[in-house]
Structure formats: structure tokens, C-alpha cells
Amino acid sequence: MPQIWPMNWILLYLIFILIFLFFISLTYFASFDAQLTQEEKSSENLYTFSCDWKW
């Protein structure tokens, strides 16, 4: 049994990284499609969600 556990940890880390990258790509493409389809309506909502910090 001890030989199986390191492989399980490696698989867990790989699955976590894949899910994280998938979530980032979904959010990127969702915001990109929203900018293409509704530029004027969703521009204010997207600007608050972007990296324009108001110090």
C-alpha cells in the first residue's frame, strides 16, 4: 500500500491543476464573449471585475 499513495497524491495535484486551468479558461472566454456580444450593457460590470484597481 505505501507505493500507491505517492501516485495518488500526484494524481490529485494534477487533477487540481487541470480544474484550476479549466476554470480560468472558462472565465476568460465568458468575459470575452460578453465583451463581444454586449459591449455597452456589460461594460460597467466587466470593468468592476477587471484589474483596474482604484486606490
Distance bins in CASP14 RR format, pairs under 12 A and 6 or more apart:
PFRMAT RR
TARGET T0000
AUTHOR 0000-0000-0000
RMODE 2
METHOD distances of the structure
MODEL  1
1 7 0 0 0 0 0 1 0 0 0 0 0
1 8 0 0 0 0 0 1 0 0 0 0 0
2 8 0 0 0 0 0 1 0 0 0 0 0
2 9 0 0 0 0 0 1 0 0 0 0 0
4 10 0 0 0 0 0 1 0 0 0 0 0
4 11 0 0 0 0 0 1 0 0 0 0 0
5 11 0 0 0 0 0 1 0 0 0 0 0
5 12 0 0 0 0 0 1 0 0 0 0 0
6 12 0 0 0 0 0 1 0 0 0 0 0
6 13 0 0 0 0 0 1 0 0 0 0 0
7 13 0 0 0 0 0 1 0 0 0 0 0
7 14 0 0 0 0 0 1 0 0 0 0 0
8 14 0 0 0 0 0 1 0 0 0 0 0
8 15 0 0 0 0 0 1 0 0 0 0 0
9 15 0 0 0 0 0 1 0 0 0 0 0
9 16 0 0 0 0 0 1 0 0 0 0 0
10 16 0 0 0 0 0 1 0 0 0 0 0
10 17 0 0 0 0 0 1 0 0 0 0 0
11 17 0 0 0 0 0 1 0 0 0 0 0
11 18 0 0 0 0 0 1 0 0 0 0 0
12 18 0 0 0 0 0 1 0 0 0 0 0
12 19 0 0 0 0 0 1 0 0 0 0 0
13 19 0 0 0 0 0 1 0 0 0 0 0
13 20 0 0 0 0 0 1 0 0 0 0 0
14 20 0 0 0 0 0 1 0 0 0 0 0
14 21 0 0 0 0 0 1 0 0 0 0 0
15 21 0 0 0 0 0 1 0 0 0 0 0
15 22 0 0 0 0 0 1 0 0 0 0 0
16 22 0 0 0 0 0 1 0 0 0 0 0
16 23 0 0 0 0 0 1 0 0 0 0 0
17 23 0 0 0 0 0 1 0 0 0 0 0
17 24 0 0 0 0 0 1 0 0 0 0 0
18 24 0 0 0 0 0 1 0 0 0 0 0
18 25 0 0 0 0 0 1 0 0 0 0 0
19 25 0 0 0 0 0 1 0 0 0 0 0
19 26 0 0 0 0 0 1 0 0 0 0 0
20 26 0 0 0 0 0 1 0 0 0 0 0
20 27 0 0 0 0 0 1 0 0 0 0 0
21 27 0 0 0 0 0 1 0 0 0 0 0
21 28 0 0 0 0 0 1 0 0 0 0 0
22 28 0 0 0 0 0 1 0 0 0 0 0
22 29 0 0 0 0 0 1 0 0 0 0 0
23 29 0 0 0 0 0 1 0 0 0 0 0
23 30 0 0 0 0 0 1 0 0 0 0 0
24 30 0 0 0 0 0 1 0 0 0 0 0
24 31 0 0 0 0 0 1 0 0 0 0 0
25 31 0 0 0 0 0 1 0 0 0 0 0
25 32 0 0 0 0 0 1 0 0 0 0 0
26 32 0 0 0 0 0 1 0 0 0 0 0
26 33 0 0 0 0 0 1 0 0 0 0 0
27 33 0 0 0 0 0 1 0 0 0 0 0
27 34 0 0 0 0 0 1 0 0 0 0 0
27 46 0 0 0 0 0 1 0 0 0 0 0
27 49 0 0 0 0 1 0 0 0 0 0 0
27 50 0 0 0 0 0 1 0 0 0 0 0
28 34 0 0 0 0 0 1 0 0 0 0 0
28 35 0 0 0 0 0 1 0 0 0 0 0
28 46 0 0 0 0 0 1 0 0 0 0 0
28 49 0 0 0 0 0 1 0 0 0 0 0
28 50 0 0 0 0 0 1 0 0 0 0 0
29 35 0 0 0 0 0 1 0 0 0 0 0
29 36 0 0 0 0 0 1 0 0 0 0 0
30 36 0 0 0 0 0 1 0 0 0 0 0
30 37 0 0 0 0 0 1 0 0 0 0 0
30 42 0 0 0 0 0 1 0 0 0 0 0
30 46 0 0 0 0 0 1 0 0 0 0 0
30 49 0 0 0 0 0 1 0 0 0 0 0
31 37 0 0 0 0 0 1 0 0 0 0 0
31 38 0 0 0 0 0 1 0 0 0 0 0
31 42 0 0 0 0 1 0 0 0 0 0 0
31 43 0 0 0 0 0 1 0 0 0 0 0
31 45 0 0 0 0 1 0 0 0 0 0 0
31 46 1 0 0 1 0 0 0 0 0 0 0
31 47 0 0 0 0 0 1 0 0 0 0 0
31 48 0 0 0 0 0 1 0 0 0 0 0
31 49 1 0 0 1 0 0 0 0 0 0 0
31 50 0 0 0 0 1 0 0 0 0 0 0
31 51 0 0 0 0 0 1 0 0 0 0 0
32 38 0 0 0 0 0 1 0 0 0 0 0
32 39 0 0 0 0 0 1 0 0 0 0 0
32 42 0 0 0 0 0 1 0 0 0 0 0
32 46 0 0 0 0 1 0 0 0 0 0 0
33 39 0 0 0 0 0 1 0 0 0 0 0
33 42 0 0 0 0 0 1 0 0 0 0 0
33 46 0 0 0 0 0 1 0 0 0 0 0
34 40 0 0 0 0 0 1 0 0 0 0 0
34 41 0 0 0 0 1 0 0 0 0 0 0
34 42 1 0 1 0 0 0 0 0 0 0 0
34 43 0 0 0 0 1 0 0 0 0 0 0
34 44 0 0 0 0 0 1 0 0 0 0 0
34 45 0 0 0 0 1 0 0 0 0 0 0
34 46 1 0 0 1 0 0 0 0 0 0 0
34 47 0 0 0 0 0 1 0 0 0 0 0
34 49 0 0 0 0 1 0 0 0 0 0 0
34 50 0 0 0 0 0 1 0 0 0 0 0
35 41 0 0 0 0 0 1 0 0 0 0 0
35 42 1 0 0 1 0 0 0 0 0 0 0
35 43 1 0 0 1 0 0 0 0 0 0 0
35 45 0 0 0 0 0 1 0 0 0 0 0
35 46 1 0 0 1 0 0 0 0 0 0 0
35 47 0 0 0 0 0 1 0 0 0 0 0
35 49 0 0 0 0 0 1 0 0 0 0 0
35 50 0 0 0 0 0 1 0 0 0 0 0
36 42 0 0 0 0 0 1 0 0 0 0 0
36 43 0 0 0 0 0 1 0 0 0 0 0
36 46 0 0 0 0 0 1 0 0 0 0 0
37 43 0 0 0 0 0 1 0 0 0 0 0
37 46 0 0 0 0 0 1 0 0 0 0 0
38 44 0 0 0 0 0 1 0 0 0 0 0
38 45 0 0 0 0 1 0 0 0 0 0 0
38 46 0 0 0 0 1 0 0 0 0 0 0
39 45 0 0 0 0 0 1 0 0 0 0 0
39 46 0 0 0 0 1 0 0 0 0 0 0
39 47 0 0 0 0 0 1 0 0 0 0 0
40 46 0 0 0 0 0 1 0 0 0 0 0
42 48 0 0 0 0 0 1 0 0 0 0 0
42 49 0 0 0 0 1 0 0 0 0 0 0
42 50 0 0 0 0 0 1 0 0 0 0 0
43 49 0 0 0 0 0 1 0 0 0 0 0
43 50 0 0 0 0 0 1 0 0 0 0 0
44 50 0 0 0 0 0 1 0 0 0 0 0
44 52 0 0 0 0 0 1 0 0 0 0 0
46 52 0 0 0 0 0 1 0 0 0 0 0
47 53 0 0 0 0 0 1 0 0 0 0 0
47 54 0 0 0 0 0 1 0 0 0 0 0
48 54 0 0 0 0 1 0 0 0 0 0 0
END
